Structure formats: C-alpha cells, structure tokens
Amino acid sequence: MKKYIVYYTLLAGLFSFAQEKDTTIVFKKRVLESTEVDFLNSYYNQKGNHSAVGGGIGSEKLSDFASNITVAMPLNDDDVLTVDIGISAYSSASSSNINPFNSSTTGASGNTTTSPPKGTPWQASSGASKSDQLIGLTANYSHSSDDRNFIWNADVAFSNEFDYTSIGFGGGVTKLFNEKNSEISLKLNAYLDQWRPIYPTELHEYGTYGSNFQYTGFLRGVTILNQNGNATTAYLPNKFKNWTSTSRNSYSASVSFSQVLTKKTQFSLFFDILKQEGMLSTPYQRIYFADKANYYIGIASYIPIYETSNNIGVYQLADDVERLPNSRFKLPVGFRWNYYINEKLTLRTYYRYYWDDWGINSQTASIEIPYKISDKFTIYPTYRYYIQNASKYFAPFEKHLSTEEYYTSDYDLSTFKANQYGFGVNYTDIFATTEFFGLGLKNIDFRFNHYTRNEGLNANIGTIGFKFIMQ
C-alpha cells in the first residue's frame, strides 16, 4: 500500500518597528503566502519471473498509472491545511492469475466457444482481478508558533482498493533551535486496515464446498490431472483454511534530528519503530509443498515444461496460501549528508540499515548530484543500491514442507541485490511568471529511474510534477 503525507512548512523571521515610544507591533510573515497546487503523474512498469500468486514462478508483468493532486492552503498567518487526493490504476499478469482458468476461446470466425478451462502462470488470464484502482485521500493540518521555532501537525488518511481498505491518522511536532540551525522532529502514525480476502480459485472452491468441491461450483465437471497427466480425484488441499480475522493494524514512531554544520554542510539522523499486527499474509499468494503430490488443470502435454515460459496451457493447483506470523516488528535507522560544493553543484547522500523480527536485514545507499545549468534549470543524476537477506519464512517454488507453520514464496522477502539508476530535470521560476487558468507555474520536475534485481525483476518508472501558486 502506498501512503503519502505532504508537509509544507516555510520558516521566516520577524519584522518589527516602533510605532510609539512605549509600544512595539510585531509583524510576522505568513507560513505559506498563497495557495499552492501540485500535480504529480507517474507511470510504472515491471517484468519478472517469480510471481508470488504463482507460488514463486510465473510472469510478474505489471503496469501502473498514478495521478495525485495536492493543495496546500494557508488558513491564516500560522496555519496550513494540505489535502492530497490520489488514484492509481494498474494491470497485472500476476494478480490476474488469482483465477487463471480461461474457459473460452475465440475461433477463426470470431465466435466465442466454450472449452475446458486451462491457464498458465506465464501469461495473464482474463480474470477480473487483472486490473484495479487504488483511491487515496490524506488531509494534514499544521500550526507554527509566532517565532516559527515550533510546529505541530495532525493528519488523517483513507485509501481503498478491491480487496483492501485503510484508515490512518497521526501527528507530529518539530522544534527548531540554535538560530534554526538545529531541528528535531517526532511523528506518530497508526493505520487500521481491513482485508476482504480473495483466494485462489481452487482454494476458494474447497473453502466453500469442503471435500465435495470437485463435484459442485467452478470445478464441477472439470478434469484434474496428476503429475503423469492422468485424470484423478485425489486433489484435496486440506491444509487450507479461510482466514477468520482479516484486520491489519500498523503503528509507527519516527524521530529525526538535522543539523547545519557549516555554510556548506548539513546532515540528519533518523530512526523509526514500526509494529504490525493482524493478517500480515497476502491471501491470494499460492504455496506448493515439496512433500505433496502435484495436480493440474489444463493440457497434459505442458506439465513436463510447467516451470518454463513455454508452458502456455496448464496451471498447477495450490496446496495452500501464504502463511506468516500475525505480528512484525521493524527497525530502520539511517542518516543523510548533504554538501554544497559550489553554486553549480551539490552532493546529496543517504544511508539506511533495516532489521525486522522476520529475519530480514537490509542496507540502502544512494547518491544524488544536482547540477545547476542555469538560474531556472537543474539536472540531477541519481544512483541507489540495495541489498537484503531472506526472511526465515521464505522458500522458492515447491521448497516448503507441509509440516511448517509459516511459509511464503514471495521474492520480495528473498535474498537479493538491487540497483537503481536515474536522472531528473527540474525547472524553477520563483516569480511564477507563466500562468495557467489563473495559477502561476512555479516548478516542473521530471524524473526517470530504471530498477533491476539480480533475481530477475526489472522495472522503469517515470514521474512528472507541476507546482502552481495562486496569483
């Protein structure tokens, strides 16, 4: 789930003059001079061959288009209300295979005819879950003290998609001191989420009809094949049970400290404490056990090449879905260090170490080098490196045993290394001389990144943002 909270805090000095011999009237600059509107659009696509819906194999092809509008409105000199509305629409080969069994074909005449169901983890099915939309809304209220050295804020958030709803709330405080060269912040957030579980088709039928599931519902009259391609009625996924509790609650506390060391150097330290409770598994991600027989629906001739992309006609029936503990504790810590080299060039660096009680340790390091071409244009190449070890609950396709309590074949929880290369172009007009529908264009920012993982996942993401101010 993606959740964004936007904070706008502009700090200014105090201006005063003596109106009378014994009276001083203090004038303060508004925290935000006028309403600002941000439009952000992004496009993301990825390819891979370790689909979690397919139990660790299959196409991970996915595309997502997201659009956000953020409006920051000054309510008075000290208070700002920021509202962010976002929607993203995706199409996914992996999630389409929650129900992988296409049961119709189009003949040469263009007529649709019914045929025995078949599927493959290497291609998208025509299932309804192949696409969806995520809608999110966040509202943030912030207040700054008269001297602009203390800021507090509160926020609420809501998001919804076809199988998941999230409600969040939180707040924070920021204190500036040492002539605003030092800053410390504390933020607290909670998200109270609810799954509407969708299970793989074959397990949904078993959970609905019990041991008679092959004689009613979707599987009635459907031939199930064993490893040798022969018809059988032996498939019985009795390890599977429907989830009885479907809530997921997440709590986080974040502390950060930043310091201006010199005119050219600034650094910040941060750490977060995160706790999750509830249904932390994804209910439609299949698991296949090494100590259980294999069963299929589709064309028997494709069974020997099931684990290759040449398989275009058979799908293996799941033994269970992903099962993970109902609690998780996370602890990331890190720092940023920025150095102003000269009026043209700046160096920005970032490092984070992450640990959780599922056995994952990871490290992230990144560098960004903004170069100012002119007063209005800046380009910035970026690089990010990431490495993690696997969760103790992870194993690849058909490597788990049915005697285990917890199991996942989601490669996001595996051991891998990742590299991300990118660049950006930024246009800034501090006077907002260009106008659109009464709004002054203050900033345009474009970024492109290419992401690769050594286990085979590749992705590209492009974003473009526009910042306007109300004239």
C-alpha positions in Angstrom: 0.0 0.0 0.0 1.2 3.4 -0.9 0.5 6.2 1.7 1.9 9.7 1.3 1.7 12.6 3.8 2.8 16.0 2.5 4.1 18.7 4.9 4.6 22.3 3.9 6.5 24.5 6.4 8.1 27.7 5.3 10.1 29.4 8.1 10.6 33.2 8.2 12.0 35.9 10.5 10.1 38.6 12.4 9.9 42.2 11.3 9.1 45.0 13.8 9.1 48.7 14.1 8.5 51.2 16.9 5.1 52.7 16.3 5.1 54.7 19.6 7.8 55.3 22.2 6.4 52.5 24.5 4.6 50.3 22.1 6.0 47.7 19.6 3.8 46.0 17.0 5.4 42.8 15.6 4.6 41.8 12.1 5.2 38.2 11.1 5.4 36.6 7.6 2.8 34.0 6.8 3.9 30.4 6.9 2.5 30.0 3.4 2.0 33.1 1.4 -0.6 31.7 -1.0 -2.3 28.5 -2.0 0.0 26.0 -3.8 -1.3 23.2 -6.1 0.9 20.2 -7.0 0.0 17.8 -9.9 2.0 14.6 -10.0 1.7 11.9 -12.6 3.7 8.7 -12.7 3.9 5.6 -14.9 5.5 2.3 -13.7 6.0 -1.0 -15.4 7.9 -4.1 -14.4 8.8 -7.6 -15.7 9.9 -10.6 -13.8 9.5 -14.4 -13.5 8.8 -15.0 -9.8 5.1 -14.3 -9.3 4.0 -14.7 -5.7 0.5 -15.5 -6.9 2.1 -18.5 -8.8 3.9 -19.7 -5.7 7.2 -18.3 -6.8 7.1 -18.7 -10.6 5.3 -17.0 -13.4 5.0 -13.6 -15.0 5.3 -10.5 -12.8 4.4 -8.2 -15.7 2.6 -5.1 -14.3 1.9 -1.6 -15.3 0.5 1.2 -13.1 -0.5 4.8 -13.8 -0.9 7.1 -10.8 -2.1 10.7 -10.5 -2.0 12.9 -7.5 -3.2 16.4 -6.8 -2.0 18.2 -3.6 -3.4 21.5 -2.4 -1.8 23.5 0.4 -4.0 26.3 1.7 -3.0 29.0 4.2 -5.8 29.4 6.7 -4.2 32.3 8.4 -0.6 33.5 9.2 0.2 30.4 11.2 -1.9 27.5 9.9 -1.9 25.5 6.7 -4.3 22.8 5.5 -2.9 20.4 3.0 -5.1 17.9 1.1 -3.8 15.2 -1.2 -6.0 13.1 -3.5 -4.6 10.3 -5.5 -5.7 7.5 -7.8 -3.7 4.7 -9.4 -4.9 2.2 -12.0 -2.9 -1.0 -12.6 -2.9 -4.0 -14.9 -1.2 -7.1 -13.6 -0.5 -10.5 -15.1 0.3 -11.9 -11.7 -2.9 -10.9 -9.9 -5.0 -11.8 -12.9 -4.0 -15.4 -12.1 -5.9 -15.5 -8.8 -8.3 -17.1 -11.2 -6.0 -18.4 -14.1 -8.5 -20.7 -15.7 -9.7 -19.2 -19.0 -12.6 -21.3 -20.2 -13.5 -19.7 -23.6 -11.7 -19.3 -26.9 -12.3 -17.2 -30.0 -12.4 -19.2 -33.2 -11.4 -18.0 -36.7 -15.0 -16.9 -37.4 -14.8 -14.6 -34.3 -17.3 -16.6 -32.4 -16.6 -17.4 -28.7 -16.9 -21.1 -27.9 -16.7 -22.9 -24.5 -13.7 -25.2 -24.0 -12.2 -27.0 -20.9 -10.5 -24.4 -18.6 -6.8 -24.0 -18.8 -4.2 -21.5 -17.7 -0.5 -20.8 -17.3 1.5 -18.8 -14.7 3.4 -17.2 -17.6 0.6 -15.3 -19.1 -2.2 -13.0 -17.8 -5.7 -14.6 -17.6 -8.9 -12.9 -18.4 -9.9 -12.8 -14.7 -11.5 -9.7 -13.2 -8.5 -9.3 -10.8 -6.1 -8.4 -13.7 -6.8 -4.7 -13.1 -7.9 -2.5 -10.3 -7.9 1.1 -9.0 -6.5 2.5 -5.7 -8.0 5.7 -4.4 -6.5 7.6 -1.5 -7.1 10.8 0.4 -4.9 12.5 3.0 -5.6 15.7 4.9 -2.9 17.4 7.1 -3.3 20.4 9.4 -0.1 22.2 10.6 0.3 25.1 13.0 3.5 27.2 13.5 4.3 29.3 16.6 4.8 33.0 16.3 8.6 32.7 16.3 8.4 29.8 13.8 10.5 27.6 16.1 7.8 25.1 17.0 5.4 23.3 14.6 2.8 20.7 15.3 0.6 18.9 12.8 -2.2 16.3 12.6 -3.3 14.2 9.7 -5.9 11.6 8.6 -5.8 9.3 5.6 -8.1 6.9 3.7 -7.4 4.5 0.8 -9.4 1.8 -0.8 -9.0 -0.9 -3.5 -10.9 -4.0 -4.5 -9.8 -6.2 -1.5 -8.3 -3.7 1.0 -9.3 -0.6 2.9 -7.0 1.5 5.0 -7.8 4.3 7.6 -4.9 6.2 9.1 -4.3 9.0 11.5 -1.3 10.6 13.2 0.6 13.7 14.0 3.9 15.2 14.9 5.9 18.0 16.4 9.0 19.8 15.2 11.3 22.0 17.3 13.9 24.4 15.8 16.7 25.9 17.9 20.2 27.2 17.7 19.1 30.0 15.4 17.2 27.5 13.3 20.4 25.6 12.5 19.1 22.5 14.5 15.9 20.7 14.2 14.3 17.7 16.0 11.0 16.0 15.0 8.8 13.3 16.3 5.9 11.7 14.3 3.4 9.1 15.3 1.0 7.3 12.9 -1.5 4.5 13.1 -3.2 2.6 10.2 -6.2 0.5 10.9 -6.7 -1.7 7.8 -9.1 -4.4 6.7 -8.7 -7.1 4.1 -11.6 -8.5 2.1 -9.8 -11.8 1.3 -9.8 -13.2 -2.2 -8.4 -16.7 -2.5 -7.0 -18.6 -5.5 -10.0 -20.1 -7.3 -9.3 -23.8 -6.5 -8.8 -23.0 -2.7 -11.9 -20.8 -2.7 -13.9 -23.7 -4.0 -12.5 -26.0 -1.4 -13.2 -23.5 1.4 -16.7 -23.0 0.2 -17.8 -26.6 -0.5 -15.4 -28.7 1.5 -14.4 -32.2 0.3 -17.2 -32.2 -2.3 -15.7 -29.2 -4.1 -14.8 -31.2 -7.2 -18.5 -32.0 -7.8 -20.0 -28.6 -7.5 -19.2 -24.9 -8.2 -16.5 -24.0 -10.6 -14.7 -27.4 -10.6 -17.8 -29.4 -11.4 -17.1 -31.4 -14.5 -13.5 -30.1 -14.8 -10.8 -32.7 -15.3 -8.0 -32.6 -12.7 -4.7 -34.1 -13.8 -1.9 -35.7 -11.8 1.8 -35.4 -12.5 1.6 -38.1 -15.2 -1.3 -36.2 -17.0 -3.9 -38.7 -16.0 -7.4 -37.7 -14.7 -7.7 -38.0 -10.9 -10.0 -37.1 -8.0 -7.2 -37.2 -5.4 -6.6 -33.5 -5.1 -7.5 -32.4 -1.6 -5.9 -29.2 -0.2 -6.8 -29.9 3.4 -4.1 -27.6 4.7 -6.1 -24.6 3.5 -8.5 -22.8 5.9 -10.2 -19.4 5.4 -8.9 -16.6 7.4 -11.1 -15.8 10.4 -9.5 -12.4 11.3 -8.8 -10.0 8.5 -7.7 -6.8 10.2 -4.2 -5.4 9.9 -3.0 -2.6 12.2 0.2 -0.7 11.8 1.8 1.7 14.3 4.9 3.8 13.8 7.0 6.3 15.7 9.7 8.3 13.8 12.4 10.5 15.3 14.7 12.7 13.3 17.4 15.2 14.0 19.0 17.6 11.5 21.9 20.0 11.9 23.5 22.7 9.8 27.2 22.1 10.4 28.7 24.8 8.2 27.6 27.1 5.4 28.2 24.1 3.0 27.4 21.0 5.1 24.1 19.7 6.6 23.3 16.2 8.0 20.4 14.5 9.6 19.8 11.3 11.6 16.6 9.3 11.8 15.2 6.1 13.2 11.7 4.6 13.1 10.0 2.0 15.2 7.2 0.1 13.5 4.8 -2.6 14.7 2.3 -4.5 12.7 -0.4 -6.8 14.0 -3.1 -8.9 12.3 -3.4 -10.6 8.9 0.1 -9.9 7.5 -0.2 -12.6 4.8 -1.5 -11.9 1.3 -4.4 -14.3 0.9 -4.1 -14.9 -2.8 -0.4 -15.9 -2.9 -0.2 -19.6 -3.6 2.1 -22.1 -1.8 3.2 -25.5 -3.2 4.7 -28.1 -0.8 7.6 -30.4 -1.7 6.0 -33.3 0.2 2.6 -33.1 -1.6 1.6 -34.6 -4.9 1.1 -32.2 -7.8 -2.2 -31.6 -9.5 -3.1 -29.5 -12.6 -5.9 -28.2 -14.7 -5.3 -27.7 -18.4 -3.5 -29.5 -21.2 -1.4 -32.5 -20.0 1.4 -32.1 -22.6 2.5 -28.9 -20.9 3.1 -30.5 -17.5 6.8 -31.5 -18.1 7.6 -27.9 -19.0 5.5 -26.3 -16.3 8.3 -24.2 -14.9 9.3 -22.7 -18.2 7.7 -19.9 -20.2 7.0 -22.4 -23.0 4.1 -23.6 -20.8 1.0 -21.9 -22.3 -1.7 -24.4 -21.3 -1.6 -25.8 -17.8 -1.8 -24.5 -14.2 -0.8 -26.2 -11.0 -3.4 -26.3 -8.2 -2.2 -24.8 -4.9 -1.7 -26.7 -1.7 -2.3 -23.6 0.5 -1.8 -19.8 0.6 1.0 -17.8 2.2 1.0 -18.0 6.0 3.0 -15.5 8.0 3.1 -14.6 11.7 0.4 -12.2 12.9 3.0 -9.7 14.2 6.0 -8.0 12.8 8.5 -5.5 14.4 10.6 -3.3 12.2 13.5 -1.0 13.0 15.1 1.2 10.3 17.9 3.7 11.2 19.8 6.0 8.8 21.3 9.3 8.0 21.6 11.9 5.3 24.6 14.1 4.5 24.4 17.0 2.0 27.4 19.1 0.9 27.2 22.3 -1.2 30.2 22.1 -3.5 29.7 25.4 -5.3 26.9 27.5 -6.8 26.5 24.9 -9.6 27.0 21.6 -7.8 25.6 19.9 -4.7 26.1 16.4 -3.3 23.3 14.6 -1.5 23.8 11.2 0.1 21.6 8.7 2.1 22.2 5.5 4.0 19.7 3.2 5.9 20.0 0.0 7.8 16.9 -2.1 8.3 16.1 -5.0 10.7 12.9 -6.9 11.5 12.0 -10.0 13.5 11.1 -12.0 10.4 14.8 -12.3 9.9 15.3 -9.6 7.2 18.3 -7.3 7.3 18.9 -4.8 4.6 21.1 -1.9 3.6 20.3 1.0 1.3 22.7 3.6 0.0 22.0 6.4 -2.5 23.6 9.4 -4.0 22.2 12.4 -6.0 24.3 15.1 -7.6 22.2 18.1 -8.6 23.9 20.3 -11.2 22.5 23.8 -11.9 22.6 24.5 -15.6 21.1 28.0 -15.2 19.0 30.0 -12.8 16.0 28.0 -13.8 17.2 24.6 -14.8 18.8 21.8 -12.7 19.7 18.3 -13.7 20.5 15.5 -11.2 21.8 12.0 -11.9 20.9 9.5 -9.1 22.1 6.0 -8.1 20.7 3.7 -5.4 22.0 0.4 -4.2 20.0 -2.1 -2.0 20.9 -5.5 -0.5 18.9 -7.8 1.8 18.9 -11.3 3.1 15.9 -13.6 3.0 13.2 -13.9 5.7 13.3 -17.1 7.7 9.9 -17.9 6.3 10.8 -17.7 2.6 11.5 -20.6 0.3 11.2 -20.8 -3.5 8.6 -22.8 -5.6 7.9 -26.2 -4.1 10.6 -26.0 -1.4 8.4 -25.6 1.6 7.1 -28.6 3.6 3.6 -29.0 4.8 4.8 -29.5 8.4 6.0 -25.9 8.5 3.9 -23.3 10.4 4.8 -20.3 8.3 5.7 -20.1 4.7 5.9 -17.7 1.7 7.4 -17.8 -1.8 7.2 -14.0 -2.3 10.6 -12.9 -3.7 10.2 -9.5 -2.0 11.1 -11.5 1.1 14.0 -13.4 -0.5 17.7 -12.6 -0.7 18.5 -10.2 -3.5 20.6 -7.2 -4.6 19.1 -4.2 -6.5 20.4 -1.3 -8.4 18.5 1.8 -9.4 19.8 4.3 -12.0 18.1 7.5 -12.8 18.1 11.2 -13.7 15.9 14.2 -13.2 15.4 17.6 -14.7 13.9 20.5 -12.7 12.6 23.9 -13.9 12.0 26.6 -11.3 10.5 30.0 -11.7 10.4 31.7 -8.3 8.3 34.5 -9.6 5.8 32.2 -11.3 5.6 34.4 -14.4 3.9 31.8 -16.5 0.2 31.4 -15.8 -2.4 28.7 -16.5 -6.1 29.3 -15.6 -5.1 31.9 -13.0 -2.3 29.8 -11.5 1.3 30.7 -11.7 3.7 27.9 -12.7 6.4 27.8 -10.1 8.1 24.4 -10.7 8.3 21.4 -13.1 10.1 18.3 -12.1 10.7 15.2 -14.2 12.4 12.0 -13.1 13.1 8.7 -14.7 14.5 5.6 -12.9 15.5 2.1 -14.0 15.4 -0.6 -11.4 17.0 -4.1 -11.6 17.2 -7.0 -9.1 19.6 -9.9 -9.5 16.8 -12.4 -9.2 15.3 -11.2 -12.5 12.9 -8.3 -11.7 13.3 -5.2 -13.9 11.2 -2.0 -13.7 11.0 1.5 -15.1 9.3 4.5 -13.5 8.8 8.0 -14.9 7.2 10.8 -12.9 6.4 14.4 -13.8 5.2 17.0 -11.3 3.9 20.6 -11.6 3.7 23.1 -8.8 1.4 26.1 -9.2 0.7 29.0 -6.9 -2.5 31.0 -6.8 -1.8 34.5 -8.1 
